[in-house]
């Protein structure tokens, strides 16, 4: 038995260099894995294989309240919990003490008791890793024991430090070992967005950034033992931006279009700088342009066959963020009976207008006896004119509308009941 014990002492001494015991050790938390071996099996020069693991969990190493220079050692997790008390190193440079372990391999004559001597890395709470090793002495034999520890790391894997975020963000946090329950608490500033017990070693939480104001915020992650004891924490600063959105105000979803149809494109949440707009029809690019406001494109619908088609708008802002929008329309250049064609000749598509704006509207194929034109801006009627001619010029006061993109819509009805409509997008810049 002496030879066996001396061999173990020599083995551990080779693994851990003697160092001065820290004068004022700090409390530290570690991932801890341990194994016990039945009577007659000696601790080898390599850690136990995974299949030999008795248990694993979280170890807490703290200054001893009763013994200056000593530490207390407690642990819990899969396989149970336990505790120990270690004294400063002796002449061998190794700490000595006792540890009560919950799980031991039974020997024929009993469950065993602590042998009274265990060996501990002398740097203790300053160590990046340490080993606890020794014997359990039963009534009829001895079991060997090995425990290895490494610091518990608490981290916010996503988002990164000082990242710009918008919309819904997947916040990923990590701490502890898979299979060991810990309480994860995630907060934005002082508001909890997640407070649950996690046993997977990591968690991902969807955070809706629209719940906070645009600007700088702190994302924090606290880890607690299942008894509520705080273990560790981490935080990252983030900058919340307005969510970037794309839209196609005109034509409306499901609209029937023919000849030249104005497609208006808009964005929100882009902040400063220009936005690049790219329009696709059935996947093929038909337009691209950049502006600080909205933009419009006169689409020749005769470039595609009559029937259903999909418009897709992709936008990119100056920060590289992207957004998309779609519209489904029906092209009908075989104009149905009773349908009148409407065209704007002023103002130009996408033009910036100020003050009183004069709209020039033409109609094709009208009876000419009595044509009633109605002009609306963003769905609000601003002028109505009836004439026997096929063209009208009607005004609207742009001061009644906010600066930015707007959509003009015109409808006409002739004296025989035929109708038609058209639209155009402009920017108000008073």
C-alpha positions as a printed Julia matrix, in Angstrom:
430×3 Matrix{Float64}:
   0.0    0.0     0.0
   2.88   2.39    0.76
   4.4    1.76   -2.66
   1.03   2.47   -4.29
   0.54   5.71   -2.38
   4.08   6.91   -3.06
   3.6    6.19   -6.77
   0.49   8.34   -6.81
   2.2   11.18   -4.95
   5.12  11.08   -7.39
   2.74  11.05  -10.37
   0.77  14.08   -9.2
   3.96  15.92   -8.28
   5.18  15.51  -11.84
   1.92  16.9   -13.23
   1.77  19.98  -11.01
   4.74  22.25  -10.39
   5.09  23.48   -6.86
   4.2   27.16   -6.49
   3.59  29.6    -3.69
   0.12  29.4    -2.2
  -1.64  32.72   -3.01
  -1.82  34.98    0.0
  -5.38  36.09   -0.78
  -7.01  33.56   -3.07
 -10.14  34.61   -4.93
 -13.27  32.55   -5.35
 -13.27  30.81   -8.72
 -15.62  28.45  -10.54
 -14.49  25.51  -12.67
 -15.88  22.79  -14.9
 -15.01  19.66  -12.95
 -14.94  16.01  -14.09
 -14.16  13.14  -11.77
 -13.75   9.37  -11.85
 -13.34   6.58   -9.31
 -11.79   3.19   -9.97
 -12.41  -0.07   -8.2
  -9.98  -1.73   -5.81
  -6.63  -2.59   -7.32
  -6.78  -0.22  -10.29
  -4.03   2.39  -10.17
  -4.41   5.94  -11.48
  -2.58   5.97  -14.82
  -0.5    8.71  -16.4
  -3.48   9.73  -18.57
  -6.86  11.01  -17.38
  -9.61   8.39  -17.27
 -11.36   7.58  -20.53
 -14.78   9.12  -21.05
 -16.43   5.81  -20.27
 -14.73   5.83  -16.87
 -16.2    9.19  -15.84
 -18.19   8.96  -12.63
 -19.63  12.47  -12.79
 -19.12  16.05  -13.82
 -20.35  19.45  -12.71
 -19.36  22.84  -11.36
 -16.62  23.2    -8.7
 -16.28  26.23   -6.44
 -12.91  26.99   -4.86
 -12.96  29.74   -2.2
 -10.74  31.01    0.64
 -11.3   29.07    3.84
 -13.07  31.22    6.47
 -11.43  29.28    9.29
  -7.98  28.51    8.01
  -5.86  31.37    6.57
  -4.11  30.21    3.42
  -6.44  27.25    2.98
  -9.38  26.84    0.64
 -12.75  25.13    0.61
 -13.71  23.0    -2.35
 -17.38  22.28   -3.21
 -18.93  20.78   -6.3
 -22.27  19.62   -7.7
 -23.65  18.22  -10.91
 -24.24  14.88  -12.56
 -23.19  12.19  -10.1
 -23.96  14.26   -7.02
 -22.2   16.86   -4.92
 -19.44  17.01   -2.36
 -16.98  19.18   -0.5
 -13.47  19.3     0.88
 -11.0   21.41    2.84
  -7.38  21.88    1.72
  -4.41  23.26    3.62
  -1.43  25.16    2.16
   1.3   23.03    0.53
   3.63  21.01    2.68
   7.29  20.36    1.96
   6.31  18.39   -1.16
   4.76  21.51   -2.65
   1.31  19.93   -2.76
  -1.81  20.94   -0.9
  -3.25  18.4     1.51
  -6.74  17.87    2.75
  -9.86  15.74    2.67
 -12.66  15.63    0.16
 -16.03  13.91    0.65
 -17.17  12.47   -2.7
 -20.73  11.35   -3.38
 -20.08   8.46   -5.72
 -17.6    5.65   -5.21
 -17.21   2.22   -6.69
 -18.37  -0.18   -3.99
 -15.97  -2.8    -2.72
 -17.1   -6.14   -1.45
 -17.03  -5.12    2.19
 -18.37  -1.56    2.12
 -18.79   1.73    0.34
 -15.5    3.17    1.53
 -14.48   6.35    3.35
 -12.05   9.2     2.51
  -8.48   8.13    2.89
  -7.63  11.45    4.55
  -5.03  12.64    2.04
  -5.71  14.15   -1.35
  -3.37  16.17   -3.55
  -4.23  19.51   -5.04
  -2.62  21.95   -7.47
  -0.77  24.45   -5.27
  -1.75  27.52   -7.32
  -5.43  26.83   -6.57
  -7.74  29.66   -7.6
  -5.11  31.23   -9.82
  -4.7   28.04  -11.84
  -5.94  27.56  -15.38
  -6.43  23.91  -14.45
  -5.78  21.62  -11.52
  -5.97  17.98  -10.5
  -7.36  16.35   -7.38
  -6.27  12.74   -6.88
  -6.01  10.15   -4.15
  -7.68   7.11   -2.58
 -10.91   5.99   -1.04
 -10.22   3.44    1.66
 -12.93   0.86    2.24
 -13.17  -1.78    4.88
 -11.6   -4.32    2.62
  -9.64  -2.36    0.04
  -8.9    0.94   -1.64
 -10.48   2.75   -4.61
  -8.47   5.3    -6.59
  -9.86   8.69   -7.53
  -9.07  11.33  -10.18
 -10.63  14.76  -10.69
  -9.6   17.38  -13.3
 -10.84  20.96  -13.58
 -10.64  23.9   -15.98
 -12.1   27.41  -15.61
 -15.79  27.87  -16.35
 -16.04  30.36  -19.21
 -19.07  32.63  -19.54
 -19.42  34.12  -23.01
 -21.82  35.93  -25.33
 -21.08  34.35  -28.7
 -23.53  36.53  -30.64
 -23.86  39.46  -31.23
 -20.25  40.62  -31.3
 -18.84  43.52  -29.28
 -20.34  46.89  -30.31
 -22.3   45.28  -33.17
 -25.02  47.21  -35.01
 -28.28  45.26  -34.78
 -31.85  45.63  -35.98
 -34.99  43.53  -36.29
 -34.84  40.19  -34.47
 -31.4   39.13  -33.25
 -30.43  35.62  -32.12
 -28.51  36.11  -28.87
 -26.27  33.07  -28.22
 -24.7   32.55  -24.77
 -22.44  29.8   -23.44
 -21.36  28.64  -19.97
 -20.67  25.37  -18.18
 -20.77  21.77  -19.36
 -23.57  20.09  -21.33
 -25.57  18.04  -18.86
 -24.95  20.35  -15.9
 -27.92  22.63  -15.1
 -27.21  26.34  -14.58
 -29.48  29.36  -14.4
 -28.99  31.66  -17.4
 -30.16  35.27  -17.13
 -29.95  37.55  -20.16
 -30.87  41.23  -19.92
 -30.98  44.25  -22.19
 -29.93  47.18  -20.03
 -31.84  46.33  -16.82
 -34.69  44.35  -18.41
 -34.57  40.54  -18.35
 -35.36  38.86  -21.66
 -34.44  35.32  -20.52
 -34.35  33.67  -17.09
 -34.31  29.87  -17.23
 -32.39  26.81  -16.11
 -30.27  25.5   -19.0
 -28.61  22.07  -19.15
 -27.12  22.18  -22.67
 -24.09  24.39  -21.98
 -25.49  27.07  -24.32
 -28.74  28.8   -25.25
 -30.0   30.93  -28.13
 -32.67  33.57  -27.48
 -34.54  35.63  -30.1
 -34.45  39.32  -29.12
 -36.78  41.79  -30.85
 -34.7   44.99  -30.98
 -37.83  47.03  -31.74
 -38.67  46.78  -28.0
 -35.93  49.32  -27.21
 -35.06  52.77  -28.49
 -32.65  53.27  -31.35
 -29.13  53.84  -29.98
 -26.59  52.24  -27.62
 -27.58  49.46  -25.21
 -25.89  46.88  -22.98
 -26.56  43.16  -23.43
 -25.61  41.24  -20.27
 -25.44  37.54  -19.38
 -25.35  36.26  -15.79
 -24.79  32.64  -14.77
 -26.09  31.33  -11.44
 -25.89  27.97   -9.73
 -29.24  26.23   -9.31
 -29.36  27.47   -5.71
 -29.22  31.05   -7.03
 -25.55  31.71   -6.24
 -23.99  34.03   -8.82
 -21.1   32.35  -10.65
 -19.99  34.62  -13.48
 -21.18  37.26  -15.95
 -20.38  38.83  -19.3
 -21.68  41.75  -21.34
 -21.38  43.33  -24.78
 -22.41  46.82  -25.92
 -24.61  46.94  -29.01
 -26.06  49.7   -31.19
 -29.71  49.25  -32.16
 -30.63  50.65  -35.56
 -34.05  51.11  -37.13
 -35.07  48.01  -39.05
 -34.55  48.46  -42.78
 -37.71  47.76  -44.82
 -38.5   47.85  -48.52
 -41.88  48.47  -50.15
 -43.57  48.78  -53.55
 -46.43  51.25  -53.0
 -47.52  51.15  -56.66
 -48.87  49.05  -58.28
 -51.08  47.55  -55.61
 -50.95  43.85  -54.81
 -52.93  41.96  -57.45
 -53.32  44.99  -59.74
 -53.91  44.66  -63.5
 -51.36  46.69  -65.49
 -50.81  47.4   -69.18
 -48.75  49.52  -71.55
 -46.3   51.57  -69.4
 -46.88  51.01  -65.68
 -45.17  53.1   -63.03
 -43.51  51.03  -60.31
 -42.75  53.13  -57.23
 -40.14  51.92  -54.75
 -39.57  53.11  -51.17
 -37.59  52.28  -48.04
 -37.65  53.07  -44.32
 -35.11  52.79  -41.52
 -32.15  53.4   -43.83
 -30.68  56.3   -41.84
 -28.15  58.54  -43.58
 -26.7   57.85  -47.0
 -28.22  56.64  -50.22
 -30.19  53.45  -50.8
 -29.68  51.28  -53.88
 -32.93  49.97  -55.4
 -32.92  46.98  -57.75
 -36.17  45.84  -59.38
 -36.74  42.39  -60.85
 -39.6   41.04  -62.96
 -39.93  37.27  -62.64
 -36.31  37.13  -61.46
 -34.84  39.21  -64.27
 -33.39  42.63  -63.41
 -35.15  45.55  -65.12
 -33.92  48.53  -63.1
 -31.34  49.71  -60.57
 -30.73  53.13  -59.09
 -29.56  54.89  -55.92
 -31.14  57.8   -54.07
 -31.63  59.16  -50.57
 -35.44  58.97  -50.98
 -37.91  56.86  -52.93
 -37.57  56.15  -56.62
 -39.84  55.16  -59.53
 -39.49  53.22  -62.76
 -41.72  53.26  -65.84
 -42.03  49.61  -66.72
 -42.95  48.63  -70.27
 -45.33  45.79  -69.57
 -45.28  44.79  -73.24
 -41.82  43.32  -72.55
 -43.59  40.35  -70.93
 -46.52  38.18  -71.91
 -50.02  38.84  -70.65
 -50.72  37.01  -67.4
 -49.44  36.83  -63.82
 -45.99  38.22  -62.99
 -43.94  38.89  -59.84
 -42.13  42.13  -59.07
 -39.32  41.88  -56.51
 -37.51  44.85  -55.0
 -34.1   44.41  -53.33
 -32.55  47.34  -51.46
 -29.14  47.92  -49.86
 -28.46  50.86  -47.53
 -25.15  52.66  -46.93
 -24.4   50.34  -43.97
 -24.72  47.24  -46.18
 -28.04  46.1   -44.7
 -30.54  44.53  -47.09
 -34.31  44.16  -47.38
 -36.78  42.94  -49.99
 -40.42  43.33  -51.01
 -42.63  41.66  -53.65
 -45.74  42.47  -55.66
 -47.88  40.19  -57.81
 -49.58  41.78  -60.82
 -51.46  40.75  -63.93
 -50.33  42.14  -67.28
 -53.23  42.67  -69.73
 -52.1   44.47  -72.86
 -55.01  42.98  -74.73
 -56.96  45.82  -73.07
 -60.45  44.63  -72.03
 -63.44  46.41  -73.5
 -64.46  49.42  -71.45
 -60.91  50.05  -70.13
 -59.32  53.48  -70.74
 -55.58  54.09  -70.78
 -54.3   56.87  -68.49
 -50.93  58.59  -68.79
 -49.15  61.34  -66.79
 -46.97  63.78  -68.71
 -46.19  66.01  -65.72
 -44.62  65.9   -63.21
 -41.95  63.37  -64.23
 -41.7   60.04  -62.42
 -39.64  60.43  -59.26
 -39.47  64.23  -59.62
 -39.05  66.34  -56.46
 -41.93  68.81  -56.3
 -42.65  71.89  -54.17
 -45.52  74.29  -53.59
 -48.53  73.98  -55.93
 -48.01  71.07  -58.3
 -49.73  70.97  -61.71
 -50.52  67.47  -62.92
 -51.08  66.89  -66.63
 -53.18  63.78  -67.29
 -54.16  62.24  -70.62
 -56.74  59.6   -71.46
 -56.88  57.38  -74.57
 -59.97  55.95  -76.26
 -62.46  58.01  -74.25
 -65.8   58.94  -75.85
 -64.87  62.62  -75.57
 -68.36  63.74  -74.61
 -67.8   64.07  -70.88
 -64.64  62.82  -69.21
 -64.39  63.12  -65.42
 -60.83  63.09  -64.04
 -60.16  62.52  -60.32
 -56.67  63.09  -58.87
 -55.66  61.57  -55.51
 -52.41  61.72  -53.54
 -51.77  58.78  -51.23
 -55.43  57.85  -51.58
 -56.72  61.33  -50.65
 -58.73  63.14  -53.37
 -57.17  66.54  -54.14
 -58.95  67.58  -57.39
 -61.78  66.62  -59.74
 -62.28  68.01  -63.27
 -64.84  67.2   -65.99
 -64.09  68.07  -69.6
 -64.95  67.01  -73.11
 -61.28  66.85  -73.98
 -58.8   64.05  -73.44
 -56.34  66.07  -71.33
 -56.6   68.02  -68.08
 -54.16  70.02  -65.98
 -55.12  70.0   -62.29
 -53.29  71.45  -59.26
 -52.62  70.15  -55.74
 -50.95  71.88  -52.8
 -47.89  69.84  -51.81
 -47.59  71.79  -48.53
 -50.47  69.67  -47.26
 -48.21  66.59  -47.37
 -45.02  65.69  -45.52
 -41.71  65.79  -47.31
 -40.78  62.46  -48.84
 -42.18  59.98  -51.4
 -45.86  60.14  -52.35
 -48.04  58.45  -54.96
 -50.39  60.34  -57.31
 -53.3   58.32  -58.68
 -55.7   59.39  -61.44
 -58.99  57.84  -62.49
 -61.23  58.81  -65.41
 -64.75  57.92  -66.43
 -66.12  58.87  -69.83
 -69.67  59.62  -70.82
 -70.41  56.0   -71.79
 -69.2   54.49  -68.49
 -65.74  53.37  -69.58
 -63.11  53.78  -66.83
 -59.35  53.78  -66.45
 -56.65  54.59  -63.9
 -52.96  55.32  -63.62
 -50.38  56.41  -61.07
 -47.01  58.09  -60.64
 -44.61  58.54  -57.69
 -43.01  61.88  -56.77
 -41.0   63.29  -53.86
 -42.23  66.3   -51.91
 -39.36  68.57  -50.96
 -40.72  71.78  -49.48
